[in-house]
Amino acid sequence: MPAITARPALTPAEMPSSPASEYCQRWSRGRHSWRHASEGGFDPQLYQVTPITEATARAFVIDEHYASSFPAARFSVGLLTRDDRFPINGATVDGMALVGVATFSTPMASRVLSSVFPTLEPYEQSIELGRFVLTDTPANAESWFLARAFRHAYDRGIRGVVSFADPMPRHRQVTEVLDDGTMIERTERTSPGHCGLIYQAGNAVALGRSTARTLNYHARQGIVLSERSLSKIRGRERGADAAERHLVSLGAPVRRAGQDPRSWLRAALAALEVTKIRHPGNFRYAFPLGSSSHRRRLPIGLPRTAYPKPDTDILQD
C-alpha cells in the first residue's frame, strides 16, 4: 500500500471545537501534525496493545513527545502495528513497530488523585495518565488505543484515571543552513496547546483546571524544567545526578568538582536563559473505569464543568 502523508498543523482557531473532532493529533520527534478521520485506513487486525518496559516507553516518549520528558511511571502499554504504510522511529517490540505509548504514572502529591476519586486508594486504585502519544497512524487509532490502554489499567486494579491537557503552546528555536551556507534561526511551534479533544471523545468527565503555577521555561527548546528535578539538585537528593546531566545536555556548563550545587544551578539556568512564566493550569479530566453501573456510582470529588474548546480556551501565541 502507498505511504500516507500527515496533513500540516492547524492553528487553534482552525481546529474543530466539537468533542468528536474530525482531526487527530500525531507526533514525530517532538513536532505535531494532524490526521483527518476521512483518511480512514485503520485496520485493528494490524494493531495490538501490550505492556512494555519502562526503558522502552521512556525512550519513545522522550523522542516523540513535545515535552521531551518522562513521568514517574507505574506502568506503560504500547501500540504495536504491522501496518507498513507509515514511517516509524525505528522502535520495535516483539518484531512489531512501536507507534504509540500510554504511560500511567504517579503524581508527586496523592491529592491529585484523591481530590478526583475520594473513595479510591491513590496509586493503587487511581492513577494518572501521564503520557499519551502516537506517531503517524490512521485517524481512528487514537481512540482505539486509549480504550485498550484503560482496559489494561483496569486489569491491574485501577478503577479511576486522571489526566490533564496543557493549553500552553510550545515553541523552540531551530537553526537552519540555507543553500548559500548562511545559518539562520527560526522559531518552530512544537505544540499548539491542547484542550483534551481525545478525552472528550472518550466521554471523560471535565473537572475544570488544575492549580495555576509558575513554570521554569526553556524557550530555546520549548520545554518546561521540572521544579522537582531542580530541587533535587539543590538538595543533592536521589536523582540529582540525572537532573544535572539533563541540564548539561541542554547546553548548561558541567559542574566543577567541589562547586556548590545551588550556585551551579543558578549559573546553569542563566546560561540556558530559563525564564519564569505564569501558567493558568491544565484542563483536568476524570475517567471512571469498569462497568457502566460502576462508573455511574463512583463518586467524583470535584465539580463537573463544560468541555473546554480549542477556539476559546487554548492560550494564544
PyMOL commands that set and color helices and strands:
alter all, ss='L'
color gray80, all
select helices_A, chain A and resi 12-14+37-39+44-46+54-64+111-114+141-155+197-201+227-235+240-249+261-271+292-297+310-313
alter helices_A, ss='H'
color red, helices_A
select strands_A, chain A and resi 23-28+31-36+47-52+73-81+92-93+96-105+126-134+160-165+170-177+183-191+205-209+213-218+223-225+274-279+283-288
alter strands_A, ss='S'
color yellow, strands_A
deselect
rebuild
show_as cartoon
